[in-house]
Amino acid sequence: MNALRTVQYFLNRLLPFTTPGTPLVQDLVHTIALCAFLYFAPHVLENRANRQQDSSSDIHDDNAVPDAAPPPRADPQFESEDEDFEADDGEDIDALPPAQAQAPFQAHVEDEPAPGGGNGNLDDAHAQPGPADAAQRHASQQTRQVGAKKAKSIARRDQRRAYHEFMRSQGEQQRAREAEGAEEREAELFEEKRRRAVAEAALEERARAEREAKRERERKAREEELKVQREALRLVRSGLEERGGVELEEVVRKVGRKS
């Protein structure tokens, strides 16, 4: 029981806002301390982790072999399909003089001749490759790699140029053929329109003649019918005046109609 009270006492002392009887100043101090700890603790841990990482990288660099040249790696920019960018990059690398990469090496290996007239130091320097040789080999590998990329880019560019030239020549030939046959096609089209106009005019004339003939036949039929009617009326009138009656069969026979 006493142990629990002791723990409760220490907790009341360390933690703020534990009991109503804690002074306000103590609560404020505890709150400020807790906020400062929560604010600065992550920064302190991050700085410590960065220092440990830097120290481990320094140890790794010290243990690395200085003569070993880094393996050539493909730069992602050379894998791009942009031929202009690849061509510009290759031209910049090819523009460098080849003696520029060898100048530092020659400056270091040129020594005074040996007393006996020999060049033993120079032979030893050439026999044992140093950092300059590794750098030169690395530069030559990169140059060859860039040269291959440039050659592929130039080949693709030439193929595209040849394709566009071929398509342009085909278009020009097609336009020339169309221009040559334009007059003939226009003449054929004009003749076709003329034939259609003549045929339509002939059809219209035939239809008009048929309509005229039909109207003429109808007119004659009406005139004939009126003539028959007048003749029938005359016969009926004369029969009524002379005999007081007429026979219809006789009237029909006289006007030329069948009963």
Secondary structure by P-SEA (a helix, b strand, c coil): caaaaaaaaaaaaccccccccccaaaaaaaaaaaaaaaaaaaaaaaaaaaaaaaaaaaaaaaaccccccccbbbbcccccccaaaaaaaaaaaaaccccccaaaaaaaacccccccccaaaaaaaaacccaaaaaaaaaaaaaaaaaaaaaaaaaaaaaaaaaaaaaaaaaaaaaaaaaaaaaaaaaaaaaaaaaaaaaaaaaaaaaaaaaaaaaaaaaaaaaaaaaaaaaaaaaaaaaaaacccccaaaaaaaacccc
